Each structure stands twice: as structure tokens, then as C-alpha cells.
Amino acid sequence: MREFRTVGVVGLGTMGAGIVEVFARNGLRVLAAEVDAEAVERGRVHLETSTARAVGRGKLTQEAADELIGRITTTTSLADLAEADLVVEAVPEHLDLKAQVLGELDRVCRPDVILASNTSSLSVTELAVRTGRPGKVVGMHFFNPAPVQKLVELVRTVVTEPDVIEDARAFAASLDKVPVVIGDRAGFIANALLFGYLNHAARMYEARYATREDLDAAMRYGCGYPMGPLALLDLIGLDTSYEILDTMYRQSRNPLHAPAPILKQMTTAGLLGRKSGRGFYTYAKPHSSEVV
Ligand code: 3HC
């Protein structure tokens, strides 16, 4: 079995920064890449906010938080990921961008290194064949917030080598996550089931069927969900949610997944949810969970 001591992450947005935190919390050395210094800085702020919250709640000592941050090396060059034993890309959900990143990682990383994509709905097969090592490319899909949600979906394609999936499964389990293995179909398991529901909630809101508070309260207090669908769309990001639905709809033509027009409109208007400070709800500041 492969040993994973140093891991790479490309992209330090909401998911990428969360994945970096998961790795660093588990004692791994992390090489984290972003496109420019500004994006690296945004990722750092995300990580520091998240670890400070854990310190504030007494879940982590300040010393452990400092050590965690100390295990992370940031860079703006993918060439600096050459030492990684496994790399996860978590760049925005566009096929060409992800394929370009994986292609570059393929040139930089050792030939036995597993290249994983955190894609939520794109075809892992299409990404895999854009590298020179399709058998070593897998989907490794984390859930938001990555440090909290236990699930990791591992996506195997028709060419994934069996030992690669087994090593990825053991790796995910070593992070105290619950891995599930599935084939390559848009939305995998969780998003394929979840997003029809979220989309339906957006449509009900759009039709002024109920207030946002009542829609969310119904699912929290009637069905025991940890948060209501509109609050969850804000957490995931409206742009990401639109992209996921659009990709699933284009693949399956299932009307459940035809994106509610309001999702596109809010995305165009920059109302992206928590990350921009406003979505269905308004937040005290970008990335915060405090509703005002
Ligand atoms: N980053 C790190 N940790 C976080 C966090 C964040 N953004 N938000 C909350 N936490 C931690 C808190 O520190 C706390 O940790 P502790 O128990 O160790 O002290 C714990 O989570 C609980 O937080 P809170 O008490 O502040 O709040 P809640 O109990 O209301 O939980 C929640 C917040 C974890 C977000 C919960 O509401 C939840 O699980 N919501 C559902 C989220 C969900 O469905 N995610 C999946 C989305 S789909 C997806 O990601 C797929 C992708 O492809 C789009």
C-alpha cells in the first residue's frame, strides 16, 4: 500500500481550504497551491478563521493550531507539488480548468502518485483521460464543511486501477472519514439525491410559496435536517449549486435537476451565499455563518 505523508491540494476556496485543514489536522504535511498571492491569502484567512473557531470552542489548543498551520506550505506554482504522495484538486467546477490542472500535475508528480479530483458533478473519466495516468485518477469528493462532514465519495472510472481505489479508501479512513465507492455518474450519490430537493426549495421560494424562514424551519423542525435547504444553498454557494444542477441536468435531462432560474439570477448578481456575504440570507461578513 502507498504511504501518504505529504499531500498536495490545488485550490484554496471553500472546499480546498477545508480539505487542507482535514489533512493538516491529521498530521500530514500539506503543499497547497493557488493561482496568485491574493488567492493564497484568502485561503490562509479561511484556514486561520476555522482553526481559531476550534480554539475558541476548546476543541484545539493554540499550540496545536499553530502546529497545524505550520504543516501547511502555500505556493502559487504547481511545480512545488512535486514531492506530494497524493494530490487533490479543488479548483472551480469547469472541466477544462480541472483537466488543465490535472494535466500539469501529471507532468510534475511521480508516476505512481494518485491524482484526485474533488469534482462534485463533472465526469472523472473525462478528467482521467486528459492525463497520462488515467488509471491513477479518482474522484475524492468531500462535503462542506470538509472538517465536519464525515463522508468522502470515492469515484472509480472504468480504467481506475483497483489498488488505487483501495489505497484511496484506506487513506480516507485514516482521516477519520467514511469513504463510499461509486461509479462515474454526475452527482455521484449524495448530490444526485440532495440537489433535486434543494432545487425544489429554491423554486418554492421563487414562487413566493412560503418565506425563506418557514421553508427552512419546515425541514429543520419537521424532518430533523441540521439546516434548511435555503441556508444550505447559501453554505454550498449559489454559483456552485447552479453549476452542479446544470451539469446533472445536461447529463440526465431529469427535470428535477433543471436549475431554478433564481439560482442563475442570484449568481449573476453576485449573491453567492455565505462566501459573498449575501445569498438567500445576509451574513455579518463574507464566509461567516452569522445571519443579520
Ligand atoms: N468549518 C469548520 N468547522 C465548522 C464549520 C466550518 N465552516 N462550521 C461549523 N463547524 C464546526 C463547529 O466548529 C462545530 O465543531 P465542534 O462540534 O467540534 O465544536 C460543529 O461544526 C458544529 O457547528 P455549530 O455548533 O456552529 O453549528 P451546527 O451544529 O449548526 O452545525 C453544520 C453546522 C455543521 C454546518 C450543520 O448545520 C450541518 O451539518 N449542515 C448540513 C451541511 C451539509 O449538508 N453539507 C453537505 C452539503 S453538499 C456538499 O458539500 C457537496 C458539494 O459538492 C457541494
Residues whose N, C-alpha, C, O or C-beta is under 5 A from the ligand:
A	BS01	3HC	S50 R57 K59 S120 F142 F143 N144 P145 P147 V148 P226 M227 I236
